[in-house]
Amino acid sequence: MTFQPESDMSPEAVSERVDAAITDNDVVLFMKGNRLMPQCGYSKRAIELIGQHVEEFETVDVLPALPEFRDALSDHSEWETIPQTYVDGEFVGGSDVLAELDERGELAAELGAE
């Protein structure tokens, strides 16, 4: 049995938070946990990959309202998994996509670091 905390955030509040984070930040990562304490390996990997190229980026912890964040993010990306990265309001992908871009030498440009 998995512990699922009760969310104190309404779907509308989460949707507004997602919209604002995507609009107000050049680079935003929706992740499990936070930059100092990621709560899954994929989120940790995404932070490492982004951090190699840009110092300033926003992170949003989705764990306090995971189902609501999944629904709100799917409106933007149609992507089911977390983490999700957005650059200049556009969905880029999860940690797997970031890793592929990094391997091809394209991640810095995608993040606007060049």
C-alpha positions in Angstrom: 0.0 0.0 0.0 1.3 3.4 -1.0 0.8 6.5 1.2 -1.0 9.2 -0.8 -1.2 12.5 1.1 -4.4 14.5 0.8 -3.9 17.5 -1.4 -4.8 20.9 0.0 -4.6 22.4 -3.4 -7.7 22.5 -5.7 -7.4 21.5 -9.3 -8.0 25.2 -10.2 -5.1 26.4 -7.9 -2.8 23.8 -9.4 -3.7 24.7 -12.9 -3.1 28.4 -12.1 0.3 27.5 -10.6 1.3 25.5 -13.6 0.2 28.2 -16.0 2.1 30.9 -14.1 5.3 28.8 -13.7 5.4 28.1 -17.5 4.6 31.7 -18.4 6.8 33.5 -15.8 10.1 31.5 -16.2 12.5 31.0 -19.0 13.2 27.4 -17.8 10.9 25.5 -15.4 11.1 21.9 -14.2 8.1 20.2 -12.7 9.6 17.5 -10.6 9.1 15.2 -7.6 10.8 16.9 -4.7 12.9 20.0 -5.0 16.3 21.0 -6.3 18.1 20.3 -3.0 16.2 17.0 -2.3 14.8 15.4 -5.5 12.5 12.5 -4.6 13.1 10.3 -7.7 16.1 9.5 -9.9 14.5 11.0 -13.0 14.0 14.3 -11.3 17.6 14.2 -10.0 18.9 13.5 -13.5 16.8 16.4 -15.0 18.2 18.8 -12.4 21.8 17.7 -13.2 21.3 18.0 -16.9 19.7 21.4 -16.8 22.2 22.7 -14.2 25.1 21.9 -16.5 23.9 24.6 -18.9 21.9 27.2 -16.9 22.2 28.5 -13.4 18.8 30.1 -13.1 15.8 27.9 -13.5 12.6 27.3 -11.5 11.5 24.0 -10.0 8.0 23.1 -8.9 7.5 20.2 -6.5 4.4 18.2 -7.8 4.2 15.8 -4.9 1.8 17.9 -2.7 -0.9 17.4 -5.3 0.4 14.8 -7.8 -2.9 13.9 -9.5 -3.8 17.5 -9.9 -0.4 18.4 -11.3 -0.5 15.5 -13.7 -3.9 16.7 -15.0 -2.8 20.3 -15.3 0.5 19.5 -17.0 -1.2 17.1 -19.5 -3.2 20.2 -20.8 0.2 21.6 -21.8 2.2 18.6 -23.0 0.0 15.5 -23.3 2.9 13.9 -21.5 2.1 11.6 -18.6 5.3 11.3 -16.7 7.1 13.6 -14.3 9.6 15.4 -14.5 8.6 17.8 -17.3 10.7 20.6 -18.6 9.4 23.8 -20.3 11.6 26.4 -22.0 10.1 29.8 -23.0 6.6 28.4 -22.5 7.2 25.3 -24.7 7.3 21.7 -23.5 10.7 20.1 -24.1 10.4 16.7 -22.4 11.3 14.6 -19.4 14.7 13.5 -18.2 15.1 11.0 -21.1 14.6 13.7 -23.7 17.0 16.0 -21.9 19.6 13.2 -21.8 19.1 12.6 -25.6 19.5 16.3 -26.3 22.6 16.4 -24.1 24.2 13.4 -25.9 23.6 15.1 -29.3 25.1 18.4 -28.0 21.8 20.2 -28.4 20.7 20.7 -24.8 22.4 24.0 -24.1 20.8 25.6 -27.2 17.4 24.1 -26.3 17.7 25.7 -22.8 18.6 29.0 -24.3 22.1 28.9 -22.8 23.9 29.6 -26.1 
